[in-house]
Amino acid sequence: MTNRRRTTPDLDPNDRLLTYDQAAEILNTSPRFPRRLVEERRILFVRVGRFNRIPESALREFITAGVVEPVTLHSITPRRAA
């Protein structure tokens, strides 16, 4: 049997741990959405006893990762009629 060592991300001890309801309020979604993010392992979370909590910094990173830059159109040439 191999000895696997877990690596833990560096968490700020002052980082707020959010409930699903609190995370949903920040994301302006239902609590089901952050719960699904945790279930699908798409966001970092912390187990506190039997509860899952989302660090506020992880929520900010998730939001930042989803930012889409606007497309700037330089010049649009009109199509010619066939």
VMD Tcl script that builds the backbone (N, CA, C; Angstrom):
set m [mol new atoms 246]
animate dup $m
set s [atomselect $m all]
$s set {name element resname resid chain x y z} {
  {N N MET 1 A 0.837 -1.165 0.000}
  {CA C MET 1 A 0.000 0.000 0.000}
  {C C MET 1 A 0.894 1.245 0.000}
  {N N THR 2 A 0.577 2.212 -0.858}
  {CA C THR 2 A 1.392 3.413 -0.948}
  {C C THR 2 A 0.922 4.428 0.072}
  {N N ASN 3 A 1.857 5.188 0.550}
  {CA C ASN 3 A 1.545 6.239 1.513}
  {C C ASN 3 A 1.263 7.517 0.730}
  {N N ARG 4 A 0.014 7.910 0.664}
  {CA C ARG 4 A -0.353 9.123 -0.063}
  {C C ARG 4 A -0.453 10.279 0.914}
  {N N ARG 5 A 0.215 11.319 0.602}
  {CA C ARG 5 A 0.182 12.492 1.462}
  {C C ARG 5 A -0.745 13.526 0.855}
  {N N ARG 6 A -1.659 14.019 1.646}
  {CA C ARG 6 A -2.587 15.034 1.179}
  {C C ARG 6 A -1.914 16.395 1.200}
  {N N THR 7 A -2.163 17.158 0.176}
  {CA C THR 7 A -1.702 18.538 0.180}
  {C C THR 7 A -2.916 19.407 0.447}
  {N N THR 8 A -2.772 20.305 1.370}
  {CA C THR 8 A -3.883 21.184 1.700}
  {C C THR 8 A -3.567 22.584 1.207}
  {N N PRO 9 A -4.563 23.230 0.632}
  {CA C PRO 9 A -4.337 24.603 0.179}
  {C C PRO 9 A -4.154 25.514 1.386}
  {N N ASP 10 A -3.413 26.576 1.184}
  {CA C ASP 10 A -3.209 27.536 2.265}
  {C C ASP 10 A -4.476 28.357 2.439}
  {N N LEU 11 A -5.095 28.206 3.590}
  {CA C LEU 11 A -6.287 28.973 3.902}
  {C C LEU 11 A -5.931 30.063 4.896}
  {N N ASP 12 A -6.432 31.233 4.654}
  {CA C ASP 12 A -6.242 32.339 5.580}
  {C C ASP 12 A -7.091 32.071 6.817}
  {N N PRO 13 A -6.503 32.064 7.999}
  {CA C PRO 13 A -7.298 31.790 9.197}
  {C C PRO 13 A -8.378 32.835 9.457}
  {N N ASN 14 A -8.245 34.011 8.849}
  {CA C ASN 14 A -9.254 35.066 9.008}
  {C C ASN 14 A -10.329 35.002 7.928}
  {N N ASP 15 A -10.217 34.037 7.022}
  {CA C ASP 15 A -11.177 33.883 5.930}
  {C C ASP 15 A -12.525 33.416 6.484}
  {N N ARG 16 A -13.597 34.094 6.112}
  {CA C ARG 16 A -14.930 33.681 6.557}
  {C C ARG 16 A -15.333 32.390 5.880}
  {N N LEU 17 A -15.936 31.492 6.628}
  {CA C LEU 17 A -16.474 30.256 6.072}
  {C C LEU 17 A -17.972 30.452 5.893}
  {N N LEU 18 A -18.425 30.383 4.646}
  {CA C LEU 18 A -19.807 30.701 4.310}
  {C C LEU 18 A -20.679 29.459 4.223}
  {N N THR 19 A -21.917 29.598 4.649}
  {CA C THR 19 A -22.909 28.544 4.452}
  {C C THR 19 A -23.373 28.597 3.005}
  {N N TYR 20 A -24.134 27.590 2.595}
  {CA C TYR 20 A -24.685 27.602 1.236}
  {C C TYR 20 A -25.584 28.818 1.029}
  {N N ASP 21 A -26.368 29.170 2.032}
  {CA C ASP 21 A -27.261 30.331 1.910}
  {C C ASP 21 A -26.473 31.629 1.744}
  {N N GLN 22 A -25.394 31.781 2.511}
  {CA C GLN 22 A -24.578 32.989 2.402}
  {C C GLN 22 A -23.871 33.062 1.051}
  {N N ALA 23 A -23.348 31.927 0.579}
  {CA C ALA 23 A -22.690 31.898 -0.728}
  {C C ALA 23 A -23.694 32.195 -1.833}
  {N N ALA 24 A -24.900 31.658 -1.704}
  {CA C ALA 24 A -25.937 31.891 -2.709}
  {C C ALA 24 A -26.332 33.361 -2.756}
  {N N GLU 25 A -26.355 34.002 -1.604}
  {CA C GLU 25 A -26.696 35.418 -1.577}
  {C C GLU 25 A -25.645 36.245 -2.316}
  {N N ILE 26 A -24.374 35.919 -2.124}
  {CA C ILE 26 A -23.301 36.634 -2.819}
  {C C ILE 26 A -23.384 36.398 -4.331}
  {N N LEU 27 A -23.684 35.145 -4.724}
  {CA C LEU 27 A -23.770 34.803 -6.147}
  {C C LEU 27 A -25.104 35.189 -6.773}
  {N N ASN 28 A -26.057 35.594 -5.929}
  {CA C ASN 28 A -27.406 35.926 -6.384}
  {C C ASN 28 A -28.059 34.718 -7.074}
  {N N THR 29 A -27.966 33.569 -6.412}
  {CA C THR 29 A -28.555 32.330 -6.909}
  {C C THR 29 A -29.325 31.666 -5.772}
  {N N SER 30 A -29.886 30.517 -6.061}
  {CA C SER 30 A -30.509 29.733 -4.995}
  {C C SER 30 A -29.410 28.967 -4.260}
  {N N PRO 31 A -29.671 28.503 -3.039}
  {CA C PRO 31 A -28.654 27.726 -2.298}
  {C C PRO 31 A -28.278 26.424 -3.001}
  {N N ARG 32 A -29.107 25.966 -3.903}
  {CA C ARG 32 A -28.819 24.728 -4.625}
  {C C ARG 32 A -27.556 24.865 -5.480}
  {N N PHE 33 A -27.291 26.044 -6.043}
  {CA C PHE 33 A -26.137 26.225 -6.924}
  {C C PHE 33 A -24.805 26.036 -6.190}
  {N N PRO 34 A -24.550 26.731 -5.055}
  {CA C PRO 34 A -23.286 26.461 -4.350}
  {C C PRO 34 A -23.208 25.028 -3.830}
  {N N ARG 35 A -24.328 24.453 -3.457}
  {CA C ARG 35 A -24.327 23.054 -3.006}
  {C C ARG 35 A -23.879 22.139 -4.150}
  {N N ARG 36 A -24.346 22.428 -5.354}
  {CA C ARG 36 A -23.953 21.623 -6.514}
  {C C ARG 36 A -22.478 21.828 -6.846}
  {N N LEU 37 A -21.979 23.055 -6.700}
  {CA C LEU 37 A -20.553 23.317 -6.931}
  {C C LEU 37 A -19.693 22.453 -6.013}
  {N N VAL 38 A -20.116 22.321 -4.769}
  {CA C VAL 38 A -19.380 21.494 -3.808}
  {C C VAL 38 A -19.507 20.024 -4.181}
  {N N GLU 39 A -20.717 19.574 -4.496}
  {CA C GLU 39 A -20.933 18.165 -4.838}
  {C C GLU 39 A -20.111 17.749 -6.049}
  {N N GLU 40 A -19.979 18.662 -7.019}
  {CA C GLU 40 A -19.228 18.368 -8.239}
  {C C GLU 40 A -17.743 18.693 -8.087}
  {N N ARG 41 A -17.323 19.122 -6.898}
  {CA C ARG 41 A -15.925 19.465 -6.604}
  {C C ARG 41 A -15.400 20.552 -7.542}
  {N N ARG 42 A -16.263 21.533 -7.845}
  {CA C ARG 42 A -15.871 22.636 -8.719}
  {C C ARG 42 A -15.403 23.850 -7.934}
  {N N ILE 43 A -15.502 23.781 -6.606}
  {CA C ILE 43 A -15.073 24.881 -5.754}
  {C C ILE 43 A -14.471 24.279 -4.482}
  {N N LEU 44 A -13.502 24.977 -3.932}
  {CA C LEU 44 A -12.870 24.551 -2.691}
  {C C LEU 44 A -13.877 24.669 -1.551}
  {N N PHE 45 A -13.901 23.691 -0.672}
  {CA C PHE 45 A -14.767 23.774 0.495}
  {C C PHE 45 A -14.081 23.150 1.693}
  {N N VAL 46 A -14.611 23.436 2.867}
  {CA C VAL 46 A -14.041 22.961 4.123}
  {C C VAL 46 A -15.115 22.176 4.853}
  {N N ARG 47 A -14.726 21.023 5.393}
  {CA C ARG 47 A -15.654 20.252 6.216}
  {C C ARG 47 A -15.476 20.687 7.665}
  {N N VAL 48 A -16.574 21.085 8.267}
  {CA C VAL 48 A -16.590 21.454 9.676}
  {C C VAL 48 A -17.576 20.502 10.339}
  {N N GLY 49 A -17.048 19.437 10.911}
  {CA C GLY 49 A -17.932 18.392 11.433}
  {C C GLY 49 A -18.679 17.744 10.287}
  {N N ARG 50 A -19.979 17.789 10.339}
  {CA C ARG 50 A -20.783 17.229 9.246}
  {C C ARG 50 A -21.238 18.287 8.250}
  {N N PHE 51 A -20.765 19.518 8.438}
  {CA C PHE 51 A -21.178 20.623 7.582}
  {C C PHE 51 A -20.088 20.973 6.579}
  {N N ASN 52 A -20.502 21.426 5.414}
  {CA C ASN 52 A -19.585 21.949 4.407}
  {C C ASN 52 A -19.677 23.462 4.425}
  {N N ARG 53 A -18.530 24.100 4.368}
  {CA C ARG 53 A -18.475 25.558 4.312}
  {C C ARG 53 A -17.569 25.965 3.164}
  {N N ILE 54 A -17.905 27.082 2.538}
  {CA C ILE 54 A -17.128 27.601 1.407}
  {C C ILE 54 A -16.352 28.820 1.889}
  {N N PRO 55 A -15.012 28.780 1.811}
  {CA C PRO 55 A -14.235 29.966 2.195}
  {C C PRO 55 A -14.558 31.132 1.263}
  {N N GLU 56 A -14.650 32.303 1.834}
  {CA C GLU 56 A -14.984 33.490 1.042}
  {C C GLU 56 A -13.971 33.708 -0.077}
  {N N SER 57 A -12.694 33.415 0.182}
  {CA C SER 57 A -11.661 33.584 -0.848}
  {C C SER 57 A -11.888 32.612 -2.012}
  {N N ALA 58 A -12.358 31.395 -1.722}
  {CA C ALA 58 A -12.630 30.424 -2.787}
  {C C ALA 58 A -13.794 30.896 -3.650}
  {N N LEU 59 A -14.772 31.531 -3.023}
  {CA C LEU 59 A -15.912 32.060 -3.782}
  {C C LEU 59 A -15.457 33.204 -4.686}
  {N N ARG 60 A -14.576 34.065 -4.157}
  {CA C ARG 60 A -14.046 35.161 -4.984}
  {C C ARG 60 A -13.245 34.611 -6.162}
  {N N GLU 61 A -12.435 33.560 -5.923}
  {CA C GLU 61 A -11.666 32.943 -7.015}
  {C C GLU 61 A -12.593 32.333 -8.060}
  {N N PHE 62 A -13.674 31.697 -7.614}
  {CA C PHE 62 A -14.632 31.106 -8.542}
  {C C PHE 62 A -15.254 32.192 -9.421}
  {N N ILE 63 A -15.610 33.306 -8.817}
  {CA C ILE 63 A -16.204 34.420 -9.571}
  {C C ILE 63 A -15.189 34.977 -10.557}
  {N N THR 64 A -13.950 35.173 -10.108}
  {CA C THR 64 A -12.903 35.716 -10.980}
  {C C THR 64 A -12.625 34.788 -12.160}
  {N N ALA 65 A -12.643 33.488 -11.923}
  {CA C ALA 65 A -12.376 32.520 -12.990}
  {C C ALA 65 A -13.467 32.540 -14.048}
  {N N GLY 66 A -14.656 32.993 -13.687}
  {CA C GLY 66 A -15.761 33.012 -14.638}
  {C C GLY 66 A -15.917 34.314 -15.392}
  {N N VAL 67 A -15.028 35.279 -15.139}
  {CA C VAL 67 A -15.129 36.573 -15.807}
  {C C VAL 67 A -14.791 36.414 -17.284}
  {N N VAL 68 A -15.658 36.956 -18.122}
  {CA C VAL 68 A -15.458 36.911 -19.567}
  {C C VAL 68 A -15.250 38.334 -20.061}
  {N N GLU 69 A -14.138 38.544 -20.731}
  {CA C GLU 69 A -13.828 39.871 -21.258}
  {C C GLU 69 A -14.749 40.192 -22.434}
  {N N PRO 70 A -15.147 41.457 -22.569}
  {CA C PRO 70 A -16.002 41.823 -23.693}
  {C C PRO 70 A -15.239 41.776 -25.013}
  {N N VAL 71 A -15.956 41.505 -26.060}
  {CA C VAL 71 A -15.368 41.464 -27.395}
  {C C VAL 71 A -15.480 42.861 -27.983}
  {N N THR 72 A -14.363 43.351 -28.527}
  {CA C THR 72 A -14.402 44.664 -29.175}
  {C C THR 72 A -14.342 44.442 -30.680}
  {N N LEU 73 A -15.284 45.008 -31.349}
  {CA C LEU 73 A -15.339 44.895 -32.808}
  {C C LEU 73 A -14.619 46.091 -33.405}
  {N N HIS 74 A -13.661 45.808 -34.279}
  {CA C HIS 74 A -12.871 46.897 -34.868}
  {C C HIS 74 A -13.647 47.575 -35.986}
  {N N SER 75 A -13.807 46.906 -37.052}
  {CA C SER 75 A -14.591 47.487 -38.137}
  {C C SER 75 A -15.427 46.368 -38.770}
  {N N ILE 76 A -16.644 46.690 -38.988}
  {CA C ILE 76 A -17.533 45.715 -39.571}
  {C C ILE 76 A -17.761 46.123 -41.027}
  {N N THR 77 A -17.428 45.200 -41.917}
  {CA C THR 77 A -17.652 45.490 -43.333}
  {C C THR 77 A -19.010 44.921 -43.723}
  {N N PRO 78 A -19.812 45.725 -44.402}
  {CA C PRO 78 A -21.143 45.244 -44.777}
  {C C PRO 78 A -21.047 44.125 -45.815}
  {N N ARG 79 A -21.957 43.206 -45.714}
  {CA C ARG 79 A -21.984 42.112 -46.693}
  {C C ARG 79 A -22.577 42.624 -48.003}
  {N N ARG 80 A -22.017 42.099 -49.064}
  {CA C ARG 80 A -22.526 42.468 -50.386}
  {C C ARG 80 A -23.709 41.596 -50.754}
  {N N ALA 81 A -24.646 42.190 -51.381}
  {CA C ALA 81 A -25.805 41.414 -51.847}
  {C C ALA 81 A -25.388 40.553 -53.016}
  {N N ALA 82 A -25.824 39.319 -53.025}
  {CA C ALA 82 A -25.427 38.387 -54.075}
  {C C ALA 82 A -26.220 38.593 -55.337}
}
mol reanalyze $m
mol bondsrecalc $m
mol representation Tube
mol addrep $m
